[in-house]
Every structure is written in C-alpha cells, then in structure tokens.
Amino acid sequence: FVFLLSINTPNLDTKVNVSCQVKKAVQALQAFLKTKSTQDSLLLDDTQQISLLFTLWKIPKQAQTIRIPLPHGQRTDTDEVCLFTRDEPNMTPDQTQRFYKRLLEEKGVKNVSEIIPYKLLKTEYKPHEAKRRLLGNFDMFISDDRIRRLLPSHLGKHFYERKKEPLCVNLQSKHLARDIQRVVQGTSLKVTNRGCCCMARVAHSSMTADEVTENIEATVQTVMAKIRMKGQVMKIIHIKSQSSVALPIYTSSLSHISALQQADKSATTPKEKKRGGEAKQTVATAEGKGEEEEVPQLVPIETPSKKPKLEKPKKKQPKKAPRPAAAKKGAKKGAKAPRKLTKKAGKKTESRVKRKSLK
C-alpha cells in the first residue's frame, strides 16, 4: 500500500497510457487479499468484489443510472440469477414457467437459475418474511421490461436498500442471449443528486490482473462518455475490495479550480447579483461613516406564574331604531277611541254614589 501511494497518479486530461498504472494498483490489491485469506476462506471459495469509487467535483443536479458493458464478466459461475416474467394469457403460473424455460433454452441462455411469473410473485411472496427470503436466495434479479413498473410495490424497500432492484431485459429481442449476458455480466453506476461519491462493481478477486485492468479502463471510459455533467467532472478514482482500504488510481489536478469558481459566479441569477451589490454598498457606507453596527441582544421574556383572567366582553344591546314620523301619525289616526260606558256600568256607578252619600 505504501508503495502504491508513493506512485504519482496520472491525469486523465493528458493522453497517457494508464494501463500500467492501473495494473500495478490491481496487483497490489490482489497481494493484499491473498495475505488476508485463510485456509477456511479458501475451502469456502470466499471471493470478494472489486469496485471503483468515483468522487466528483460537484454534486449532480439530476440522478442518473449508467449501464456499463464489461469485456470480462464480473460475476462468478456460482451467482444465482432470478428472472421475473409477465403472465402469459390463458396460462397458469406453472405453464408460464415452462414456457419461458423453453424460450431461454432455445435462445441459449444459461445464466438464469429461477423464473418467477408476476402472479406467483403476488401470491406466494406477499408476506414480509417471504420477500426477505427471496432477497437472500439470489445474487441478482432481472425482469421483463413489460412488468418493470409493477414490481416496486410488490418487492418492498429492502431490494432497493441493498441495491438488488431488478434490471430490465427485453424478452422479445432477437438477440436475447447477448442482451442477458450484457446485463448479468455488466455493471451499472448510480449517480445520485445527494452526494458526490458513487461506486460500481467491476470485478472479483479470482480474476487475473489483466482482466481486472481491462474492466476498469472500460468502466472509466463509459462513465466519462455518458455522465450528464459539463466541464471537469472527475476528482478522484479509487479501487477497493470489501475488506481493503481504497487505493487511488487517479487524482485530478487543481489547475481548473479558478474556472469552477468563475462558473459558480456566472451561474448566479441577476436577482442574487443585485442583492449582493446592495449588500456591498451598505457595508461600504457604514465603513465610510465609521459607525459600528448595533448587534441585537436577546431579552428573556418573563412568563407569568398565573394566567390573568380574561374579562368577558359585554354584549352591546342594539338600540331601537326610532319610528318615522309618518308611522306615528298613522298610529294616532289608527288609535281606537275610548270605549263608551254601557247602561249596566252606568247604573252600578250611580248606586255606589248613593250609598256613599247615605253614609
């Protein structure tokens, strides 16, 4: 490792043959893995993955998945591959399995070890434990592109957390064996917009140094050609295994940092430029006057122990609107005249007066 770090890493911008440099890094990594291996691991055939770690200068604005074909297969013969297929009309799940097994044999496909129709996935692998068991039984999953959009709701989040989501394959292709071979033995790089680092699996520890070197060169060329970023993109490239330290095989020069800073300045909107100019003017005026800016102080707010009683607002009674004059006159005219005394009432009053006079 010390020997490898002392090597001056080449620059991708200059046309330099980096295959010798990459091969030295691969040989150092393989020597380290041999020292780590024991008799138990050799009996179990413990092969480790070799990956490339890319560090970008900027965080991408959009997420992207880059498919990378490799000249040498990066999966071992013992890796299990599962294929999800659509449900053929007028066929049961067993008949669908037999139909696609016959199709793969006719096309010469030998990488697929299990076929699961969509209806079987919905019924038998509906419980959470069954999904976890399915995830642990296979190393890779591929699916028919006609049912790709239906799978996420039935697979669950664990497939995506462990980066084992199924890759699409066109089962109606005339060159089906070649397409499946490229997907299974190739690799993919997921460029996210949440960070500046991304990793791609390119080889395994049982491959030769020349095969690993060719895979690394093909991966770097494909990534630089397909990534959706302008200008200087790559900062550092490391090679590592599952149990080793990341070894740098490329380090970018720092000569273009000023260009990146100018690009950041030019990317600012006119509104931000106006705000920046106004801020500079206010600072300049304050410095010219020699005035110090007052720093606002935080004053603690006293919270009362008891909440004051809130007085209920008195309800205002609506005032009676005065009647118009015409209505008053009408009321006087329409008022009833006093009743006249009847004969019986008159006789009673006269008798009462007579009794009082006698007394």
Salt bridges, closest charged atoms under 4 A:
ASP79 OD2 - ARG75 NH1 3.89
ASP79 OD2 - ARG201 NH2 3.90
GLU88 OE2 - ARG86 NE 3.48
ASP144 OD2 - ARG146 NH2 2.63
GLU161 OE1 - HIS158 ND1 3.82
GLU165 OE2 - LYS190 NZ 1.51
ASP179 OD1 - ARG178 NE 3.72
ASP210 OD1 - LYS23 NZ 2.88
GLU214 OE1 - HIS72 NE2 2.49
ASP264 OD1 - LYS58 NZ 3.24
